[in-house]
Amino acid sequence: MSFNISGKTAIVTGAANGVGLAIGRHFLEHGANVIFADKDEKALKHELGDLVGDDTQARIFAGDLREKLTIANLLSATIDAFDRVDILVNASRQVVQSDPLNPDDDGVEMLLQQNMLASLRLSQMVAKRMIKQAEGQEDGMAGAIVNLSSIAARRAHAETLAYSISSAAMDQMTRSLAVALAPHRIRVNAVAFGSVMSASLKDTLRENGDMREEITDHTPLHRIASPGEVAHAVQFLCSDGSGFVTGEIMTVDGGRTLLDPVGNSAH
């Protein structure tokens, strides 16, 4: 089976930096049309300004996807630019530290809204469009949705209570949508990753040099992944090569969850 995504149209959220940006760039390099969506318009223009234009395969969209109107506008912008949408990658994610014993800590509510509910609403709206596009089409898939999750969903660490809960919610959302959308030939999967050398992790390692050794010591492959390695996993889940895969949470963590039953950090 082919891992080809050339000619497909993809929406990638959280695409102004880190893993989301790496996925969007990777998709472009492999021939896809890509809408890079993020609330940070300045970062989008800084990273992608040279790639964006009416005669290119890339567009940027800035807006807060926690707002339903913004979601509708994102889908409209995608259709206006490329006439259809075949792939959705929910890569917008936020990590915050939380106090598990503080009843006034609103981290759980905030991350459920940011990391899960916004992705759910966007997935629902995009899925409706995919179903409409596939009317009269008897063969092949109507679309693919990939959610970015974290190994924190399966790990208990006090400081990442909110992030762990929102990641676990994302995993269950993936499974539930996979069942709901399978009759419409839309596959829904997730990539749960461990430590990836994102800008935020680089900043953390600069502040705490010992953390690099802590991470690698708890990772059988003894290194930190590059964002591109997550992008390759996402491409597989969006391609015909994974045509019989749905509702799966693919773990990309260098084996870390095999050795680290309680977790050591959010990264």
C-alpha positions in Angstrom: 0.0 0.0 0.0 1.1 3.5 -0.7 2.0 6.2 1.9 1.4 8.8 -0.7 -0.6 11.9 0.3 0.2 14.0 -2.8 -2.8 16.0 -4.0 -4.7 15.6 -0.7 -5.8 18.7 1.2 -4.9 18.8 4.9 -5.8 21.1 7.7 -3.1 21.1 10.4 -3.8 23.0 13.7 -1.1 24.2 16.1 1.0 24.7 13.0 2.9 27.8 13.9 5.6 25.9 15.8 6.9 22.6 17.1 5.3 19.3 16.0 2.4 21.0 14.2 4.7 23.1 12.1 6.9 20.0 11.3 3.8 18.0 10.2 2.6 20.8 7.9 6.0 21.3 6.3 6.4 17.5 5.9 3.0 17.3 4.2 3.9 20.1 1.8 7.2 18.3 0.9 5.1 15.2 0.1 2.8 17.1 -2.3 -0.2 17.9 -0.1 -2.1 21.1 0.0 -1.8 22.4 3.6 -3.8 24.9 5.6 -1.5 25.9 8.6 -3.9 27.0 11.4 -2.8 28.6 14.6 -3.9 31.5 16.8 -0.4 33.0 16.6 -0.6 34.9 13.3 2.8 36.5 13.8 4.5 33.1 14.1 2.6 31.7 11.2 3.8 34.6 8.9 7.4 34.3 10.3 7.7 30.6 9.7 5.7 30.3 6.5 5.6 33.7 4.8 7.8 32.6 1.9 5.7 29.5 1.2 2.2 31.0 1.1 0.5 32.5 -1.9 -2.5 32.1 -4.2 -0.4 30.0 -6.6 1.2 27.7 -3.9 0.0 24.7 -2.0 0.2 26.4 1.4 -2.1 28.8 3.2 -2.2 30.2 6.7 -5.2 30.7 8.9 -5.1 32.6 12.2 -7.8 32.3 14.9 -8.8 30.9 18.2 -10.2 27.4 17.5 -12.0 27.4 20.8 -14.6 29.7 19.1 -17.2 27.9 16.9 -17.2 30.8 14.4 -13.5 30.5 14.0 -13.8 26.8 13.2 -16.5 27.5 10.6 -14.2 30.2 9.0 -11.3 27.8 8.9 -13.3 25.2 7.0 -14.6 27.9 4.6 -11.1 29.2 4.0 -10.0 25.6 3.2 -12.8 25.0 0.7 -12.3 28.4 -0.9 -8.6 27.7 -1.4 -8.6 24.0 -2.4 -12.3 23.0 -2.9 -12.1 20.1 -0.4 -10.6 18.7 2.7 -9.2 15.1 2.9 -7.1 15.2 6.1 -7.4 16.9 9.5 -4.5 16.8 11.9 -5.4 18.2 15.4 -1.9 19.2 16.6 -2.9 22.2 18.7 -1.9 21.3 22.3 -0.9 23.1 25.4 1.0 21.9 28.5 0.6 23.6 31.8 1.7 22.6 35.3 -1.2 22.0 37.7 -1.7 21.7 41.5 -3.7 18.5 42.1 -4.7 19.6 45.6 -5.9 23.1 44.7 -9.6 23.3 44.1 -9.2 26.8 42.5 -6.7 25.5 39.9 -8.5 25.7 36.6 -5.9 23.8 34.6 -8.1 20.8 33.9 -11.0 22.9 32.5 -8.6 25.0 30.5 -6.8 22.1 28.9 -9.9 20.1 28.2 -11.2 23.2 26.3 -7.9 23.8 24.5 -6.6 20.3 23.8 -9.8 18.2 23.5 -13.0 20.2 23.0 -11.7 22.4 20.2 -10.3 19.4 18.4 -13.7 17.6 18.8 -15.7 20.4 17.4 -13.3 20.9 14.5 -13.4 17.1 13.8 -17.2 17.1 13.8 -17.4 20.0 11.3 -14.7 18.6 9.0 -16.2 15.1 9.1 -19.5 16.5 7.9 -17.7 18.1 4.9 -15.9 14.8 4.2 -19.2 12.9 4.2 -20.7 15.4 1.8 -17.7 15.1 -0.5 -18.0 11.3 -0.6 -21.6 11.2 -1.6 -22.0 8.9 -4.6 -18.5 7.5 -4.0 -18.6 3.8 -3.3 -14.9 2.9 -2.9 -12.0 4.3 -1.0 -11.8 6.4 2.1 -13.7 9.6 2.6 -11.1 11.1 4.9 -8.6 10.7 7.7 -8.4 12.5 11.1 -5.3 12.2 13.3 -5.2 13.6 16.8 -1.9 14.4 18.6 -2.0 13.0 22.1 0.7 12.2 24.7 2.0 9.3 26.7 0.9 11.4 29.7 -2.6 9.9 29.1 -1.3 6.6 30.5 1.0 8.1 33.2 0.3 9.4 36.6 2.4 12.4 37.6 1.1 15.0 40.0 2.3 18.1 38.3 0.8 17.2 34.9 -2.7 16.3 36.2 -4.5 18.6 33.8 -2.4 17.6 30.8 -2.8 13.9 31.6 -6.6 14.2 31.9 -6.9 16.1 28.6 -4.6 13.6 26.8 -6.7 10.7 28.1 -9.8 12.5 26.9 -8.3 13.0 23.5 -7.5 9.2 23.3 -11.1 8.3 24.2 -12.4 10.9 21.8 -10.3 9.3 19.0 -11.8 5.8 19.7 -15.4 7.1 19.9 -15.2 9.1 16.7 -13.5 6.2 15.0 -16.6 4.1 15.7 -19.0 6.8 14.8 -17.3 7.7 11.5 -16.4 4.3 10.3 -19.7 3.8 8.5 -18.9 7.0 6.6 -15.4 5.7 5.6 -13.6 8.2 7.7 -10.7 6.9 9.8 -9.7 8.4 13.1 -6.5 7.7 14.9 -4.0 9.4 17.2 -0.3 9.6 17.8 0.7 9.6 21.4 4.3 10.8 21.6 6.9 11.1 24.4 9.8 13.6 24.4 10.1 15.5 21.2 12.8 18.2 20.6 10.3 21.0 20.3 11.0 24.7 21.0 9.5 24.4 24.4 11.6 21.3 25.3 14.7 23.1 24.1 13.9 26.0 26.5 13.3 23.6 29.3 16.6 21.8 28.7 18.4 25.1 28.7 17.0 25.9 32.1 17.5 22.3 33.4 20.4 20.6 31.8 19.9 17.5 34.0 16.5 16.8 32.4 18.1 15.6 29.1 19.8 12.7 30.9 16.7 12.0 32.9 14.7 11.6 29.7 17.2 9.6 27.8 17.8 7.3 30.8 14.1 6.4 30.8 13.9 5.9 27.0 15.2 2.5 25.7 16.3 4.1 22.4 18.2 6.6 24.6 17.5 9.8 22.7 14.9 12.4 22.2 12.8 12.3 19.0 12.8 15.0 16.3 9.5 16.5 15.3 9.9 15.0 11.9 9.7 11.5 13.3 6.2 12.3 14.6 5.3 13.7 11.2 6.2 10.4 9.5 3.9 8.6 11.8 1.1 11.0 11.1 1.7 10.6 7.3 1.3 6.9 7.6 -2.1 7.3 9.4 -3.3 9.7 6.8 -2.3 7.5 3.8 -3.8 4.5 2.1 -1.1 2.4 3.8 -3.1 2.5 7.0 -6.4 2.0 5.2 -7.6 -0.7 7.7 -6.4 1.1 10.8 -8.9 3.2 12.8 -9.4 4.0 16.5 -5.7 3.3 17.2 -3.4 5.3 19.5 0.0 4.9 17.9 2.8 5.3 20.5 5.9 7.1 19.3 8.1 7.3 22.4 11.3 5.3 21.8 10.0 2.6 24.2 9.7 5.0 27.1 6.3 3.7 28.3 7.7 0.2 28.5 10.2 1.2 31.2 8.6 4.3 32.9 5.3 3.2 34.5 4.7 6.4 36.5 6.2 9.1 34.3 8.9 11.7 35.1 7.8 14.8 33.3 5.4 16.3 30.9 8.0 16.1 28.1 
